[in-house]
């Protein structure tokens, strides 16, 4: 009888702290041995000349989320999870979204049903669009206790945004319940003012999307949410930091000792405002929010990644087809940018683009790549068995051909979208095989795991996101008590 279920031999293992040669032994879905010349396995893989890296953790993915229409989210959990695995990701955190006046409990239950088709492991953030006192007191505590240990709020978008007063309520609830609050930070009223003025001036092309959302609408709001978090002593993550000024606000908060984390996304590292100005209506494929910035902003973001200011890199996968009555062309090829749905696909391309643009081009080392794509998001969101290759952890890993030249095409990405904003991009490095809990999910670009193999990951309380116990005054406004100073 073999000692292990699976042995991966002769690979070069990369973690957030080290790169070394070793074999990996897997039993019952967990890593049980790391060393030289391990015993036999029922299945053995020769990874000579390959990197063996932890499966990625993509902590910001919009998969199979219902929309009011006419556009639709292009991916089911079956296709979205296959696409993630194609690019080396083994865990996703998606969103269960409450609509105004709706039961959050019901929306979460419905999202669980959709997620049962996932081929990889998953968890949820809960989007709160109507945070009434009743809902925060009666629904949210039970849902957090059941393992949905992060809350998402929007400070822009009609139908999703909440007021600053409501945001403070959510921040207070997050602090009390031990849930990380994640924030889409843009100044809604200023964006609305810009959009109205641009439309009235006849400036409605896709490129004008970036004009309606200059960096200051983001950096102002990032500053504001950091101050609200400081006032209430609530740990937060700011989603999709897009450029220099917003990153500076994050760094300022961190230097004060605040528990403020930030992510960025590959689109902010490789796409620019020039992409919105592509011929015809092609620029619509590059409409996402916050908007793409400049090459100078990209340089600042890479530096923020190297210095740890930006803690993790997610895809913000939000797939909308281009063609058809439910896609970006839903309102026609001459539609104003205000009618084009936000969002781009990115599950499969997140890690390969970061590897090629980061590691291969010398902007970051391999350990940093592993940290920002797997280890850090797992730590930040309390996924205690994910994000690294170590004894006792889930046997989630991707075997990479680090020198493979690849030209990205939409058909290799395994999603249900009809385009990729990275079509034709030449990169170096791609995963040959991706494993979740010791079982193959995608091998050689082919899906081999059935729908439903993925499991929900409930998240228990964890110390990283515990409040500091520090307030601007001797009064704790969340609990209504005096504090020692």
N, C-alpha and C positions, 0 to 999 in steps of 0.2 A: 504493500500500500504506500502511495506517495506521501511524502511529508507535508506537501503543500498542495493547494488547489491550483495555484498558478505561480510560476517563477519567471521573472523577467531578468535575463542574464546579460552581463557585459555592457550595460548601458552606462552613460554618464548622467548621474542624478543631479538635478538642480533644485535647491531650496532657497528660501529668502536669506539664508545665512551661509550657505556653503555650496560648492560644486565638487563632486567626488565620484569615483568609479565604485560601483557595488552592484550586487544582485538584490532583488526584492522578492520576498516570499509572502504569499497571500493565502489566508485561510478564512473561510466563512465571511468573505467580503472585506476583511480588515488586513492591514499590513501587520504581519507578525514577526518578520525577520528582515534585517538589512545587513548584508555582509558579503564576504567572498566565498565562492564555491559552496553555495547553499545546497541542501539536499534536493531530491527530485520533486517535480510537480506533475499533477495530472495533465496540465498544459504548460508548455514552456515556450518562451519567446526569446529569440536572440536579438538583442538590441545593440549589437556591435556597431559603433559609428553613429549612434543615435543619442539624442538627449531624452531623458525620462523626467518629465516635469509634472508637478501637481496639477490635477484637473483645475481648470479655471473656475472662479466664482464670479459670476456677473450679477452684481447687486442692484441693477437698475434696468429692468426689461419689461416692456409692455407687450404681453403675449395674450392673444385671444380676449382682449378687453372689449366689451360691447361699447358702441358709440351711438349717438343719436341719429347718425346718417347725414347725407347719403353715403358718405365714405365708410369703409369698414377696415378693421384691423385684419391684415392679410393672413396672419399666421394662427393656426390652431396650436395647442400644446404639442401635438404630434409632430407637426412640421417645425415649429420653433425650437423644440428640444433637439430634434435631429440636426438642425442648423447650428445650434450651440455646440453640440458634440463634434460636428465637422471641423470646427475651429478650435477644439481643445478644451471647451468649457463643459464642466460636469455638474455644476449647480447653478441654478438661476433663482433670483428673487424677483417675483413679479408683483402685481398690484391688484388688490381687490378694492374696487372703487364704489363708494357710496354716492348716489345721486341725491340732489336736494329733496328732502322730505322722505327719503327712503330709509329702510332699516339696514344698518351696516351689517348686522348679524346675517340677514338674508343674503346680502350681496357676497359676503365672505363664503357662505355655504355654496352659493351658485358657482363661485370661482373654484372652489375645491372640486366640484363636479367636472368642470372643464379641464382642470389640471390633471385629472386622473389619466389622461391620454399621454402624459409626459413620459419620455424615454429616459430622462435624467432626473436627479433629485431637485427639489424646489422648496421655496418658502415664499411668504407674502409680506409685503408692506400693506397697510390699510390706508386708503385715501379717504380723508375726511373732507367733505364739501359742505356739510351742514352740522357743525359741531355744537349742537344744543346742549344745554346743561343736563337734560334728561338722558341724551345719548351718551354723553361723556361719563355720566354716573352709572348708567344701567347696562349699556352694551359694551363699551370699550374695555372696562376692567376684565370681564369674562373672556373676551377675545384675546386680550394680551396674555392672560393666564393660560389660555389654550395654546400659546406659542407664537402668536402673531405679534412679535415684540418690536415693531417699528411702525410709526405713523408718518404719513406723507401729507403735506399741505401745499397748495398752490397759492401764490399771492398774485397771480395773473390768470387770464383766460376766463371769459364769460362762461358761467355754468360750473366752473371748478373753483374759482378763487374764493378765498375767505378774507374777511376784513382783518386789520391788525388786532382789533379787540378779540375776534374769534381765534386768531393765531395765538394770542396770549393764553386763552383758555386751553388750547391744545398743548402748548408748551407746559403749562401747569399740570395738565393731566399726564403728560409724558414723564415729568419729573416724579410725580406721585407713584406712577405705576411701574417705573423702571423700563420705559419704552423709549427708544431713540427716535427723535423727531427729525424727519428729512424734509427739506424745503426747496421748492422751486421759487427762486428769488428774482423777480423782476417787478419793476414799478408799473402797475397796471394802468393807472390814470395817465401817466406820461406816455406810455405806449399808445393808449387810445387817442390822446391828443395828436401824437405824431401821425397815426394812421389816418385820422380824419383829415388832417391838413394835407397829407400826401395824396389821398384820393381826390380831394377838392382841387388839387393842383394838377391832376391828371397823371400823377407819378405812381403807376400801379403795376409795373413789371416785377418779375420775381426778385430782381436785384434790389428793389425798393423795400423788400422785407427787412434787409439789414439796416436800411435808413430809418425804419420805424422802431428799431431796437438797438440803438447805439450802446456802446459799453456802459455809459453812465446809468442807463435804466437798470442794468444788472448790478453794478458796483454800489449804487445808492441803496438798493434793496438788500444786498449782502451785508452792507454796513448796518442797516436797520435791524435785520434778523439777528445779527451777532449781538447787538445791544439788547434786544429783547431777551435773548438767551442768557446774557450776562445778568440782566435784572432779575430773572427768575431762577438762575442757577440751573439751567436745563441744558444737558448735552444735545448737540445737533450735528447733523451732516448737511452741508450745502451741496445740492446736486449740480452737476454739469457746469462747473466753473469754466468760463470760455476764454478768458484772456487776462491781461496784465492787471488792470485796475481791480477786478474782482479778486484775483489771487492776492493782491496787496492787502485787501480788507481781511481776507482769511488769515494771512500771516500776522497782521496787527492784532487780531483777536487771540491767536495762538501765543503770541509773545506775552500777552497779559495772563497767560495760564488758563484760558478758557478751554473747555472741552468742545472745540469746534473742529470738525473734520470736513474735508472737501474732496470731491471727486472731479475728474474731467473725463472726456470721452475721445476716442480716436478722431472723430470729425473735427474737433478743435485743434488737433495736432497735425492734420494733413490737408484739410480743406480750408479755403479762404473765401472772402466775399467775391473774388473773381469767379468762383464757380456758380454763383447766383446769376452771373451775367453771361452765361453760355447762350449760344444762338437759339432763336425761337423761344419755345416754352421749356427748353431743357433745364433752365435754372430752377424750375419748380421741384426737380428731383433733389435739390439742395436746400429746400426750405425746412429748417428745424430751429428750435428755440432753446436757449438763446441763439442768436444768429452766428454764423461763421465770422471770424475776425481776420486778422492780418498775420503775415509771416512773423512780424515782431512779437505779436501776442503768443504765437506758437513757441518762440524761443523762451519767453518767460515761463510758459507752462512746463516745458521740459526742465528748466532750471528748478521750478517749484517741485516737480516730481523727484529730481535728484536730491533735493534738500529735505524732502519729507513733508513739505507744506501741503501738497496734494497727496493724499493717502492711498487712494485707489482709483482705478480707471474702469469705468463701466461702458456698456454699449449704448444705453438709452434706446435700445431697439424699439422702434415704433413704426411698423411696416404699413405703408399704404401703397397700393398698386398705382402705377402711372396711368395705364390705359383703363378705359371702361367707365361706366356710370357710377362706380363706387370708388374711383381712384382720384389721383391728383388732377385728372382732366375732367372731373365730374361736372364742373361748371364751364367747360370749354377751354380751348387753347388760348383764348384772349382774356381769361378770367383775371381779375385783380389779385394781387398777392394775398389780400385779406380773405379770399375765398379758398385758398389752397391749404389743405390740411398740413399741419406741422408733422415732422417726423421722418426718419429714414431707417432702413434696416441695418443691422450691424452685429448680429449674434455670432455669425461664423467668422467675420473679418476682424473682430476686436483684437484677439490675441495675435494672429499672424501679422497684422499691420503694426502693432506695438513691438513685436519681436523684430521685424524687419527695419522699421524706422528707428527703433530704440537701440536694441542690442547690436544688430548687424552694422548699423551706421555709427555706433560708438557713443550714442547720447546717454545710454544707461548700461549698467552691467546686467548679467543674467540674473543675479540675486534680486536686483531691484525690479526687474521684469516679473519674477515670480511673486514678489511682495505685492506689487500693485494690481496684479491680475488674479491672485489666488489667496495668499496668506493674509494680507491686510483686510480685504472685504470679509473673509471668514471670521477674523477676530472682531471686526467692528460690529458685525451683526450676530455674533454669538453662535456661529456654526462650529461647534467645538470639535467635530470629527472631520472637518474639511480644511483644505487650503495648504497642506504641506505633505511631504512624504516622510513619515515617522511611524514608529511602532505604535500600534493602537489606533491609528487613524484609518478612515475609510480608504480602500484601495482604489482611489480615484486618480488617474493619471493619463497623460497623453504622451505618446512616443513621437518625437519630432525628428524630421529630417531637416537639420538646421541650415543646410546649404542648398536646399532645393530651390531652383528658380521657378516662380509661379507668376502667371498673369491671371489676375482675378477675373472670372466670368460669372455671370449670375447663375448659370446652371450648376456650378460646383458648390453652391452655398446651401442647397437643400431646404431653403425656405419656400414659402408659397408666394413670395413677392415676385413681380415681373421685371424688376430691375435692381441694380445695386449702384449707389453713388460712387463706388470704387471700381466699376467696370473698366477693365483695361489697365488697371494699375499693376505695375511690375514690382513684386516683392521677393524676398528671399526667406525661405523657411515655411514649413507647413506640417501639421500633425499627420502622421501616417495612420495612427490608431488611437482611439480614445476609450478608456475603460471607466466604468462606474461600479463601485463596490466589487471590483474584480472581474466584471463581465464586460465584453466588448459592446460598444454602442454604435460606433462608426469605424469601419476599417477600410482603408483604401478608397475613401470617398463614398462608400456604400453603407447604408443603414442596416445594422444587423440585430439591434435590440427591438423588441416588440413595443407597441404602444402600452403604456401602463407599467413599464419596468421601474420608472422613477417613483420616488417616495417623498411624501411631505416631511419637512424637517421642522418640527416644533422647536422653539427656542426658549430656553429657561432663563431666569435672571443671571446676569454676569457682571462682574465688577468694573469692566472697562467703562461702561456708560453710567456708573453711579455718579450722582451729583457731587460737586466738590465741597458743598456746605459753606460756600462763600457768597455773600450778598453785598450790594453797594452800601447798605445801611445796617444798623443792628436789628432790622426787622425782616423776617422771612415772610414775604407776601403770599407765597403759595399755601403755607400752612397756618398763617396768621399768628406767628409766635415770635418772640424775641430770640436772638441768637447770641451766643458768646462770641466775643471778638478779641 
